[in-house]
Amino acid sequence: MDKFLRGFIAVEKTTQIVALAGVILFLGYLGLTSIQHDQMPSIPDVPTTQQ
């Protein structure tokens, strides 16, 4: 029983580490896409017809 419990705890720790790494990678991806989006040239909102 103790052997099973130790194996279960090891699997749970591994799962938590993998989940944490996934969250960090996902947040990093969102940060990179946000930075790239901000660097795109913006077109000024100027009306083309003058009155």
mmJSON file of the N, C-alpha and C atoms, coordinates in Angstrom:
{"data_MODEL":{"atom_site":{
"group_PDB":["ATOM","ATOM","ATOM","ATOM","ATOM","ATOM","ATOM","ATOM","ATOM","ATOM","ATOM","ATOM","ATOM","ATOM","ATOM","ATOM","ATOM","ATOM","ATOM","ATOM","ATOM","ATOM","ATOM","ATOM","ATOM","ATOM","ATOM","ATOM","ATOM","ATOM","ATOM","ATOM","ATOM","ATOM","ATOM","ATOM","ATOM","ATOM","ATOM","ATOM","ATOM","ATOM","ATOM","ATOM","ATOM","ATOM","ATOM","ATOM","ATOM","ATOM","ATOM","ATOM","ATOM","ATOM","ATOM","ATOM","ATOM","ATOM","ATOM","ATOM","ATOM","ATOM","ATOM","ATOM","ATOM","ATOM","ATOM","ATOM","ATOM","ATOM","ATOM","ATOM","ATOM","ATOM","ATOM","ATOM","ATOM","ATOM","ATOM","ATOM","ATOM","ATOM","ATOM","ATOM","ATOM","ATOM","ATOM","ATOM","ATOM","ATOM","ATOM","ATOM","ATOM","ATOM","ATOM","ATOM","ATOM","ATOM","ATOM","ATOM","ATOM","ATOM","ATOM","ATOM","ATOM","ATOM","ATOM","ATOM","ATOM","ATOM","ATOM","ATOM","ATOM","ATOM","ATOM","ATOM","ATOM","ATOM","ATOM","ATOM","ATOM","ATOM","ATOM","ATOM","ATOM","ATOM","ATOM","ATOM","ATOM","ATOM","ATOM","ATOM","ATOM","ATOM","ATOM","ATOM","ATOM","ATOM","ATOM","ATOM","ATOM","ATOM","ATOM","ATOM","ATOM","ATOM","ATOM","ATOM","ATOM","ATOM","ATOM","ATOM","ATOM"],
"id":[1,2,3,4,5,6,7,8,9,10,11,12,13,14,15,16,17,18,19,20,21,22,23,24,25,26,27,28,29,30,31,32,33,34,35,36,37,38,39,40,41,42,43,44,45,46,47,48,49,50,51,52,53,54,55,56,57,58,59,60,61,62,63,64,65,66,67,68,69,70,71,72,73,74,75,76,77,78,79,80,81,82,83,84,85,86,87,88,89,90,91,92,93,94,95,96,97,98,99,100,101,102,103,104,105,106,107,108,109,110,111,112,113,114,115,116,117,118,119,120,121,122,123,124,125,126,127,128,129,130,131,132,133,134,135,136,137,138,139,140,141,142,143,144,145,146,147,148,149,150,151,152,153],
"type_symbol":["N","C","C","N","C","C","N","C","C","N","C","C","N","C","C","N","C","C","N","C","C","N","C","C","N","C","C","N","C","C","N","C","C","N","C","C","N","C","C","N","C","C","N","C","C","N","C","C","N","C","C","N","C","C","N","C","C","N","C","C","N","C","C","N","C","C","N","C","C","N","C","C","N","C","C","N","C","C","N","C","C","N","C","C","N","C","C","N","C","C","N","C","C","N","C","C","N","C","C","N","C","C","N","C","C","N","C","C","N","C","C","N","C","C","N","C","C","N","C","C","N","C","C","N","C","C","N","C","C","N","C","C","N","C","C","N","C","C","N","C","C","N","C","C","N","C","C","N","C","C","N","C","C"],
"label_atom_id":["N","CA","C","N","CA","C","N","CA","C","N","CA","C","N","CA","C","N","CA","C","N","CA","C","N","CA","C","N","CA","C","N","CA","C","N","CA","C","N","CA","C","N","CA","C","N","CA","C","N","CA","C","N","CA","C","N","CA","C","N","CA","C","N","CA","C","N","CA","C","N","CA","C","N","CA","C","N","CA","C","N","CA","C","N","CA","C","N","CA","C","N","CA","C","N","CA","C","N","CA","C","N","CA","C","N","CA","C","N","CA","C","N","CA","C","N","CA","C","N","CA","C","N","CA","C","N","CA","C","N","CA","C","N","CA","C","N","CA","C","N","CA","C","N","CA","C","N","CA","C","N","CA","C","N","CA","C","N","CA","C","N","CA","C","N","CA","C","N","CA","C","N","CA","C","N","CA","C"],
"label_alt_id":[null,null,null,null,null,null,null,null,null,null,null,null,null,null,null,null,null,null,null,null,null,null,null,null,null,null,null,null,null,null,null,null,null,null,null,null,null,null,null,null,null,null,null,null,null,null,null,null,null,null,null,null,null,null,null,null,null,null,null,null,null,null,null,null,null,null,null,null,null,null,null,null,null,null,null,null,null,null,null,null,null,null,null,null,null,null,null,null,null,null,null,null,null,null,null,null,null,null,null,null,null,null,null,null,null,null,null,null,null,null,null,null,null,null,null,null,null,null,null,null,null,null,null,null,null,null,null,null,null,null,null,null,null,null,null,null,null,null,null,null,null,null,null,null,null,null,null,null,null,null,null,null,null],
"label_comp_id":["MET","MET","MET","ASP","ASP","ASP","LYS","LYS","LYS","PHE","PHE","PHE","LEU","LEU","LEU","ARG","ARG","ARG","GLY","GLY","GLY","PHE","PHE","PHE","ILE","ILE","ILE","ALA","ALA","ALA","VAL","VAL","VAL","GLU","GLU","GLU","LYS","LYS","LYS","THR","THR","THR","THR","THR","THR","GLN","GLN","GLN","ILE","ILE","ILE","VAL","VAL","VAL","ALA","ALA","ALA","LEU","LEU","LEU","ALA","ALA","ALA","GLY","GLY","GLY","VAL","VAL","VAL","ILE","ILE","ILE","LEU","LEU","LEU","PHE","PHE","PHE","LEU","LEU","LEU","GLY","GLY","GLY","TYR","TYR","TYR","LEU","LEU","LEU","GLY","GLY","GLY","LEU","LEU","LEU","THR","THR","THR","SER","SER","SER","ILE","ILE","ILE","GLN","GLN","GLN","HIS","HIS","HIS","ASP","ASP","ASP","GLN","GLN","GLN","MET","MET","MET","PRO","PRO","PRO","SER","SER","SER","ILE","ILE","ILE","PRO","PRO","PRO","ASP","ASP","ASP","VAL","VAL","VAL","PRO","PRO","PRO","THR","THR","THR","THR","THR","THR","GLN","GLN","GLN","GLN","GLN","GLN"],
"label_asym_id":["A","A","A","A","A","A","A","A","A","A","A","A","A","A","A","A","A","A","A","A","A","A","A","A","A","A","A","A","A","A","A","A","A","A","A","A","A","A","A","A","A","A","A","A","A","A","A","A","A","A","A","A","A","A","A","A","A","A","A","A","A","A","A","A","A","A","A","A","A","A","A","A","A","A","A","A","A","A","A","A","A","A","A","A","A","A","A","A","A","A","A","A","A","A","A","A","A","A","A","A","A","A","A","A","A","A","A","A","A","A","A","A","A","A","A","A","A","A","A","A","A","A","A","A","A","A","A","A","A","A","A","A","A","A","A","A","A","A","A","A","A","A","A","A","A","A","A","A","A","A","A","A","A"],
"label_entity_id":["1","1","1","1","1","1","1","1","1","1","1","1","1","1","1","1","1","1","1","1","1","1","1","1","1","1","1","1","1","1","1","1","1","1","1","1","1","1","1","1","1","1","1","1","1","1","1","1","1","1","1","1","1","1","1","1","1","1","1","1","1","1","1","1","1","1","1","1","1","1","1","1","1","1","1","1","1","1","1","1","1","1","1","1","1","1","1","1","1","1","1","1","1","1","1","1","1","1","1","1","1","1","1","1","1","1","1","1","1","1","1","1","1","1","1","1","1","1","1","1","1","1","1","1","1","1","1","1","1","1","1","1","1","1","1","1","1","1","1","1","1","1","1","1","1","1","1","1","1","1","1","1","1"],
"label_seq_id":[1,1,1,2,2,2,3,3,3,4,4,4,5,5,5,6,6,6,7,7,7,8,8,8,9,9,9,10,10,10,11,11,11,12,12,12,13,13,13,14,14,14,15,15,15,16,16,16,17,17,17,18,18,18,19,19,19,20,20,20,21,21,21,22,22,22,23,23,23,24,24,24,25,25,25,26,26,26,27,27,27,28,28,28,29,29,29,30,30,30,31,31,31,32,32,32,33,33,33,34,34,34,35,35,35,36,36,36,37,37,37,38,38,38,39,39,39,40,40,40,41,41,41,42,42,42,43,43,43,44,44,44,45,45,45,46,46,46,47,47,47,48,48,48,49,49,49,50,50,50,51,51,51],
"pdbx_PDB_ins_code":[null,null,null,null,null,null,null,null,null,null,null,null,null,null,null,null,null,null,null,null,null,null,null,null,null,null,null,null,null,null,null,null,null,null,null,null,null,null,null,null,null,null,null,null,null,null,null,null,null,null,null,null,null,null,null,null,null,null,null,null,null,null,null,null,null,null,null,null,null,null,null,null,null,null,null,null,null,null,null,null,null,null,null,null,null,null,null,null,null,null,null,null,null,null,null,null,null,null,null,null,null,null,null,null,null,null,null,null,null,null,null,null,null,null,null,null,null,null,null,null,null,null,null,null,null,null,null,null,null,null,null,null,null,null,null,null,null,null,null,null,null,null,null,null,null,null,null,null,null,null,null,null,null],
"Cartn_x":[0.831,0.0,0.875,1.951,2.841,3.509,3.834,4.458,3.499,2.234,1.217,1.046,1.032,0.853,2.024,3.232,4.407,4.367,3.967,3.846,2.783,1.662,0.575,1.021,1.741,2.234,3.228,4.08,5.044,4.324,3.281,2.515,1.824,1.269,0.584,1.559,2.748,3.739,4.146,4.354,4.721,3.614,2.374,1.237,1.168,1.401,1.361,2.477,3.66,4.784,4.491,3.95,3.625,2.537,1.53,0.457,1.0,1.873,2.466,3.301,4.077,4.874,3.96,2.856,1.902,1.312,0.963,0.402,1.443,2.685,3.743,3.973,4.006,4.199,3.031,1.813,0.632,0.647,0.983,1.046,2.173,3.285,4.366,3.951,3.214,2.702,1.764,0.882,-0.031,0.74,1.781,2.59,3.307,3.84,4.53,3.568,2.39,1.431,0.957,0.86,0.452,1.527,2.787,3.886,3.938,3.796,3.833,2.654,1.517,0.338,0.539,1.199,1.433,2.445,3.33,4.366,3.887,2.694,2.181,1.903,2.205,1.957,0.464,0.13,-1.278,-1.61,-2.76,-3.218,-3.987,-3.586,-4.301,-5.73,-6.632,-8.047,-8.34,-8.016,-8.213,-9.213,-10.242,-11.2,-10.544,-10.877,-10.25,-10.914,-12.142,-12.824,-12.781,-12.417,-12.368,-13.575,-14.141,-15.327,-14.986],
"Cartn_y":[-1.194,0.0,1.257,1.218,2.367,2.603,1.524,1.634,2.293,1.894,2.475,3.969,4.322,5.722,6.577,6.063,6.809,7.004,5.979,6.098,7.111,7.082,8.021,9.464,9.695,11.041,11.504,10.6,10.959,11.349,10.606,10.923,12.274,12.531,13.81,14.984,14.835,15.909,16.167,15.094,15.244,15.949,15.575,16.203,17.689,18.042,19.454,20.248,19.664,20.35,20.573,19.55,19.674,20.722,20.731,21.721,23.131,23.305,24.618,25.079,24.174,24.524,24.913,24.21,24.551,25.93,26.272,27.6,28.682,28.445,29.432,29.627,28.535,28.646,29.371,29.073,29.719,31.224,31.611,33.036,33.729,33.04,33.603,33.794,32.84,32.957,34.155,34.323,35.469,36.783,36.815,38.021,38.347,37.329,37.566,38.055,37.47,37.909,39.323,39.676,41.033,42.036,41.701,42.599,42.766,41.671,41.747,42.55,42.447,43.19,44.684,45.057,46.465,47.089,46.292,46.829,47.0,46.53,46.679,48.16,48.63,50.05,50.347,51.4,51.762,52.805,52.659,53.598,54.708,55.945,57.02,57.145,57.439,57.55,58.989,59.297,60.645,60.549,61.354,61.298,61.735,61.041,61.334,62.515,62.809,63.945,65.142,66.269,67.495,68.354,68.955,69.786,71.246],
"Cartn_z":[0.0,0.0,0.0,0.784,0.851,-0.505,-1.206,-2.518,-3.516,-3.448,-4.325,-4.045,-2.764,-2.376,-2.851,-2.718,-3.186,-4.699,-5.419,-6.873,-7.266,-6.55,-6.827,-6.583,-5.494,-5.181,-6.246,-6.711,-7.751,-9.038,-9.392,-10.599,-10.443,-9.283,-9.04,-9.121,-8.557,-8.627,-10.074,-10.83,-12.233,-13.002,-12.736,-13.41,-13.085,-11.838,-11.452,-12.122,-12.22,-12.86,-14.341,-15.002,-16.426,-16.635,-15.767,-15.883,-15.669,-14.702,-14.445,-15.636,-16.214,-17.39,-18.549,-18.716,-19.774,-19.584,-18.361,-18.08,-18.358,-17.956,-18.189,-19.685,-20.435,-21.881,-22.539,-22.092,-22.659,-22.386,-21.165,-20.835,-21.606,-21.787,-22.593,-24.037,-24.571,-25.94,-26.063,-25.09,-25.118,-25.025,-24.217,-24.105,-25.402,-26.073,-27.341,-28.408,-28.484,-29.495,-29.197,-27.929,-27.567,-27.969,-27.761,-28.127,-29.641,-30.389,-31.841,-32.368,-31.736,-32.173,-31.946,-30.862,-30.563,-31.528,-32.101,-32.978,-34.414,-34.733,-36.085,-36.344,-37.552,-37.836,-37.795,-37.11,-37.003,-38.066,-38.658,-39.676,-38.96,-39.147,-38.451,-38.96,-38.058,-38.39,-38.811,-40.072,-40.605,-41.747,-41.721,-42.838,-44.144,-45.225,-46.518,-47.209,-46.875,-47.505,-46.573,-47.117,-46.326,-46.664,-45.663,-45.897,-45.735],
"occupancy":[1.0,1.0,1.0,1.0,1.0,1.0,1.0,1.0,1.0,1.0,1.0,1.0,1.0,1.0,1.0,1.0,1.0,1.0,1.0,1.0,1.0,1.0,1.0,1.0,1.0,1.0,1.0,1.0,1.0,1.0,1.0,1.0,1.0,1.0,1.0,1.0,1.0,1.0,1.0,1.0,1.0,1.0,1.0,1.0,1.0,1.0,1.0,1.0,1.0,1.0,1.0,1.0,1.0,1.0,1.0,1.0,1.0,1.0,1.0,1.0,1.0,1.0,1.0,1.0,1.0,1.0,1.0,1.0,1.0,1.0,1.0,1.0,1.0,1.0,1.0,1.0,1.0,1.0,1.0,1.0,1.0,1.0,1.0,1.0,1.0,1.0,1.0,1.0,1.0,1.0,1.0,1.0,1.0,1.0,1.0,1.0,1.0,1.0,1.0,1.0,1.0,1.0,1.0,1.0,1.0,1.0,1.0,1.0,1.0,1.0,1.0,1.0,1.0,1.0,1.0,1.0,1.0,1.0,1.0,1.0,1.0,1.0,1.0,1.0,1.0,1.0,1.0,1.0,1.0,1.0,1.0,1.0,1.0,1.0,1.0,1.0,1.0,1.0,1.0,1.0,1.0,1.0,1.0,1.0,1.0,1.0,1.0,1.0,1.0,1.0,1.0,1.0,1.0],
"B_iso_or_equiv":[0.0,0.0,0.0,0.0,0.0,0.0,0.0,0.0,0.0,0.0,0.0,0.0,0.0,0.0,0.0,0.0,0.0,0.0,0.0,0.0,0.0,0.0,0.0,0.0,0.0,0.0,0.0,0.0,0.0,0.0,0.0,0.0,0.0,0.0,0.0,0.0,0.0,0.0,0.0,0.0,0.0,0.0,0.0,0.0,0.0,0.0,0.0,0.0,0.0,0.0,0.0,0.0,0.0,0.0,0.0,0.0,0.0,0.0,0.0,0.0,0.0,0.0,0.0,0.0,0.0,0.0,0.0,0.0,0.0,0.0,0.0,0.0,0.0,0.0,0.0,0.0,0.0,0.0,0.0,0.0,0.0,0.0,0.0,0.0,0.0,0.0,0.0,0.0,0.0,0.0,0.0,0.0,0.0,0.0,0.0,0.0,0.0,0.0,0.0,0.0,0.0,0.0,0.0,0.0,0.0,0.0,0.0,0.0,0.0,0.0,0.0,0.0,0.0,0.0,0.0,0.0,0.0,0.0,0.0,0.0,0.0,0.0,0.0,0.0,0.0,0.0,0.0,0.0,0.0,0.0,0.0,0.0,0.0,0.0,0.0,0.0,0.0,0.0,0.0,0.0,0.0,0.0,0.0,0.0,0.0,0.0,0.0,0.0,0.0,0.0,0.0,0.0,0.0],
"pdbx_formal_charge":[null,null,null,null,null,null,null,null,null,null,null,null,null,null,null,null,null,null,null,null,null,null,null,null,null,null,null,null,null,null,null,null,null,null,null,null,null,null,null,null,null,null,null,null,null,null,null,null,null,null,null,null,null,null,null,null,null,null,null,null,null,null,null,null,null,null,null,null,null,null,null,null,null,null,null,null,null,null,null,null,null,null,null,null,null,null,null,null,null,null,null,null,null,null,null,null,null,null,null,null,null,null,null,null,null,null,null,null,null,null,null,null,null,null,null,null,null,null,null,null,null,null,null,null,null,null,null,null,null,null,null,null,null,null,null,null,null,null,null,null,null,null,null,null,null,null,null,null,null,null,null,null,null],
"auth_seq_id":[1,1,1,2,2,2,3,3,3,4,4,4,5,5,5,6,6,6,7,7,7,8,8,8,9,9,9,10,10,10,11,11,11,12,12,12,13,13,13,14,14,14,15,15,15,16,16,16,17,17,17,18,18,18,19,19,19,20,20,20,21,21,21,22,22,22,23,23,23,24,24,24,25,25,25,26,26,26,27,27,27,28,28,28,29,29,29,30,30,30,31,31,31,32,32,32,33,33,33,34,34,34,35,35,35,36,36,36,37,37,37,38,38,38,39,39,39,40,40,40,41,41,41,42,42,42,43,43,43,44,44,44,45,45,45,46,46,46,47,47,47,48,48,48,49,49,49,50,50,50,51,51,51],
"auth_comp_id":["MET","MET","MET","ASP","ASP","ASP","LYS","LYS","LYS","PHE","PHE","PHE","LEU","LEU","LEU","ARG","ARG","ARG","GLY","GLY","GLY","PHE","PHE","PHE","ILE","ILE","ILE","ALA","ALA","ALA","VAL","VAL","VAL","GLU","GLU","GLU","LYS","LYS","LYS","THR","THR","THR","THR","THR","THR","GLN","GLN","GLN","ILE","ILE","ILE","VAL","VAL","VAL","ALA","ALA","ALA","LEU","LEU","LEU","ALA","ALA","ALA","GLY","GLY","GLY","VAL","VAL","VAL","ILE","ILE","ILE","LEU","LEU","LEU","PHE","PHE","PHE","LEU","LEU","LEU","GLY","GLY","GLY","TYR","TYR","TYR","LEU","LEU","LEU","GLY","GLY","GLY","LEU","LEU","LEU","THR","THR","THR","SER","SER","SER","ILE","ILE","ILE","GLN","GLN","GLN","HIS","HIS","HIS","ASP","ASP","ASP","GLN","GLN","GLN","MET","MET","MET","PRO","PRO","PRO","SER","SER","SER","ILE","ILE","ILE","PRO","PRO","PRO","ASP","ASP","ASP","VAL","VAL","VAL","PRO","PRO","PRO","THR","THR","THR","THR","THR","THR","GLN","GLN","GLN","GLN","GLN","GLN"],
"auth_asym_id":["A","A","A","A","A","A","A","A","A","A","A","A","A","A","A","A","A","A","A","A","A","A","A","A","A","A","A","A","A","A","A","A","A","A","A","A","A","A","A","A","A","A","A","A","A","A","A","A","A","A","A","A","A","A","A","A","A","A","A","A","A","A","A","A","A","A","A","A","A","A","A","A","A","A","A","A","A","A","A","A","A","A","A","A","A","A","A","A","A","A","A","A","A","A","A","A","A","A","A","A","A","A","A","A","A","A","A","A","A","A","A","A","A","A","A","A","A","A","A","A","A","A","A","A","A","A","A","A","A","A","A","A","A","A","A","A","A","A","A","A","A","A","A","A","A","A","A","A","A","A","A","A","A"],
"auth_atom_id":["N","CA","C","N","CA","C","N","CA","C","N","CA","C","N","CA","C","N","CA","C","N","CA","C","N","CA","C","N","CA","C","N","CA","C","N","CA","C","N","CA","C","N","CA","C","N","CA","C","N","CA","C","N","CA","C","N","CA","C","N","CA","C","N","CA","C","N","CA","C","N","CA","C","N","CA","C","N","CA","C","N","CA","C","N","CA","C","N","CA","C","N","CA","C","N","CA","C","N","CA","C","N","CA","C","N","CA","C","N","CA","C","N","CA","C","N","CA","C","N","CA","C","N","CA","C","N","CA","C","N","CA","C","N","CA","C","N","CA","C","N","CA","C","N","CA","C","N","CA","C","N","CA","C","N","CA","C","N","CA","C","N","CA","C","N","CA","C","N","CA","C","N","CA","C","N","CA","C"],
"pdbx_PDB_model_num":[1,1,1,1,1,1,1,1,1,1,1,1,1,1,1,1,1,1,1,1,1,1,1,1,1,1,1,1,1,1,1,1,1,1,1,1,1,1,1,1,1,1,1,1,1,1,1,1,1,1,1,1,1,1,1,1,1,1,1,1,1,1,1,1,1,1,1,1,1,1,1,1,1,1,1,1,1,1,1,1,1,1,1,1,1,1,1,1,1,1,1,1,1,1,1,1,1,1,1,1,1,1,1,1,1,1,1,1,1,1,1,1,1,1,1,1,1,1,1,1,1,1,1,1,1,1,1,1,1,1,1,1,1,1,1,1,1,1,1,1,1,1,1,1,1,1,1,1,1,1,1,1,1]
}}}
